[in-house]
Amino acid sequence: MIRLRGLSKIYHTPAGEFAALRNIDLQIAAGEFVAIVGKSGSGKSTLLNLLGGIDFPTSGTVEVGGTAIQGLDQSRLAAWRGRNVGFVFQFFQLLPTLTVAENVMLPMDFCRTYPVRERRKRALDLLDRVGVAPQADKLPSALSGGEQQRAAIARALANDPPVILADEPTGNLDSATATAVLNLFRALASSGTTVVIASHERDITRLADRKVEVTDGSLASAMTPTPAEVPEGRR
């Protein structure tokens, strides 16, 4: 599903060049749940942004589903991204003036992936899937942090993308809620969606199929741990 070759990203700063990523080679299979781990500033968020076409590499290639995304112009990239990648962010980024259901419908409105008459029903189905359907007609501010993150996951699934990218999705959640959110990602991967999460939390590796460690912009390891069950009391 994802193939990176010789991927590098260099930023030009007043202090000189800063290499956020250096010569990354990586392959991620369809339906794989991959945890990208590393300390703050290691380059994991930059890597995620390059995977999703939010940023462009200085050198190297990014192929997702056979498409070399660095070769797309802005309009084609936006159309590709809307249909192929769902993003989940640490701070949720739900639009505060729209209801939760309207937030989930928004990607469908932009990409016109579903007829207008079907969009609300799909939004409600997705919100039910992540356990927050009763909050559908509330504004995001009325929801807890965990509920907002679940709604953000539903929004990321709106256009049924083959790839979900999540950047520190549990960073603002308590441990019990974080475990529930990670179990949602595990379920998505088990149903065939490719899930890539950038996180500095070690617990994520217990559910992931593979851990990819980034250190100072370089790939330190790409281990394949055996996923363990989350303790019953924390589900």
N, C-alpha and C positions, 0 to 999 in steps of 0.2 A: 504493500500500500504506500509506504513512504521510503524514499531512497535519497540519502544525502551523500554527495561526493565532493571531497576537498572544500568543504564549506568554511568560509572565513568571513568575519565581519570586523572591520576596522573603523573606528570613529576618530574624526579629526577634532582635537580639542586645543584650547589655548596652550596647554602644557605639552602638546605634541600628539602623536598617534597613539590610540589605545586599542589594542586587539582584544575585543570582547569574545571572539571565537577564533580558533586556529585549526584549520585543516581537519574538519570533522567528517568522518565517514561513518554512516549509520544506516541500517535498514530496519524497518518496522513492518511486521506482517499485518495483514488484514485481521481484525478481531483481536489484536494483541493489546494488553493493558500494560503500558510502559510508564514507569516512574523515573523522571529526570530529577536527580537529587544533587545537591551541592550547597555550599554556603552562599550567603548573600553576596552578590557581585561575581559569582563564579561563571556566569554566562548562560544559565539555564533559561531565564526569561527571554533573553535575546534569541536563543535557539528556538524557543516556542514561537516567537514572533516571526522568525524566518520560515518555520514550518507552515504557518498560516497565511503567509503573504502580507503580513502587516508591515514588515520591514524587508529590505532587499539585501542579499549578500554582497560583500565586496568582491568575492571570488567563489567559485564552486557552483554546484547545481542542487536544486531542490525539486524532486519529482514526487508528486502525490497522485496516486491512481493513474500513473502513466503520463501525467501532464507536467511539463517543465514550467513551473509557475514563474520563475524569474524572467521568462521570455514573454510574458503577457503584458500588454499595456494596461493602464489604470482601469479603464472601463471593463475590459475583459477579465481582469483580475478580480474586480469587485463582483462581477456576475459569477465567476467561478467560486469565489470564497463564500458567497451567499448560499450556494447550493451544495457545497462540498465540505465545509468546515463549520463546526459550531464552537463558539468560544465561551468559556466560563472564567470569570475574573474574581480576584480576591475580594473586591469591594462591590460585587454584584452588578453594578451599573444598570440597574433597572431605571427606566425613566419615571421620575417621581409624579408626573402629572397624568400618567396613564394607569389604569387598573392593571392588576397582575395579568388578567386574561389578555388585555390589550397589548401588554408588553410581549407576551408570547406570540400574539398574532402579527406583531410588527415585521419579523423576518419574512413571513408569508406575504405580507403586503408589498414589501420591497421586491421580492423575487417572483411573485405571482405563481408560486408553486401549487397553490390550491385555489379552487374557485372561491369567490367571496363568500358565498353562502355556506361553505364548509369550514371556513377558517376558525370561527369561534368554537365549533364542535371539536375540531382537532386540538385547539388550545385547552379546552376543558379536559379532553382525554389525556393530554400530556400532563396537565396539572394533577389529574387523578393518579397518573402513573408514578409521580414523584411525591404524592401524599399531601398536596396542598389545594385540592379542588375546592374545599369550602372557602378558601381565601380569594377565589377568582375575581370577584367584583370589588375587592378592597384595593386601596392604594398601597404601594410598597411600604410606606412609612408605618402602616398598621400591622405589619408582619414582623416576626422575630428575625434575627440574623439567619438562623437555620432555615426558616421558611423562605426568606428572600433568596438564599442560595439554591434551594430546591426549585424555586420559580425560575431562577437564572438558568438552571440545567434544563428545565422544560423549554425555555426560550431557545437554548442552544440546539435542541432537538427538533425545533419547529419545522424545518425543511428536510427532515430525515437525512442529515448529512452522514457520510460514511466515516468521518473523522471528528472526534471531539478533542479539543485542546483546552486544558484548564491550568491557569497560572495561580498557584498558591490558593486553591479553592477552599481550604479549611483554615486559612490563616487567622480569620476573625471569628472562629466558632469554638465553642467549648468542646471538650474531648468527646462527650457522648454524641453531640450533634455531628462532629467531624467524622466519627466512625460511621454514622448513618449515611452521611453524604458519600463517603468513600465506598460504602456498600452499594450505593446507587451506581457509581461508576463501574464497580465490579460486575454488576448485573448487566450494564450496557455492553461491556466487552464480551460477556458470556453470550449475549444475543447477537454478536457479530460486528458491533461498532468498534472501530479502532480508537482507543483512548490513550492520550498522552498527557500526563500531569507533571508539572514542574513544582517541586516542593522541597523544603529543607527539613521536613518532618520525617523521621525514620520509620514511623509506624506504617506509612503507606506501602512500604516494600513487602509487608506481610500479605497484602492483597494483590499486588501487581504480579504480572507474569515475568517481568524483567525490570531490573534496576540499571539505569544508565547514569553513571556518576560523572559530573563535569567539575573540573578543578582548574581555576585560572584560565578559562576559555578553551581548555583541551579535554578530550575524552579520556577520563582516567580508567574507567572500566565499564563493561556492559554485562553484568552478572545475570544469571537466571536462577533466582531463588525459588524454592518450592512454596507456593502460596499457602498460608495457614489460615485457619478459621479465626474470625474475630470472636473473642470470648462472649458467651451467650448473654451475659449481663450488660454488654455494651452495644448490642445490636439495636 
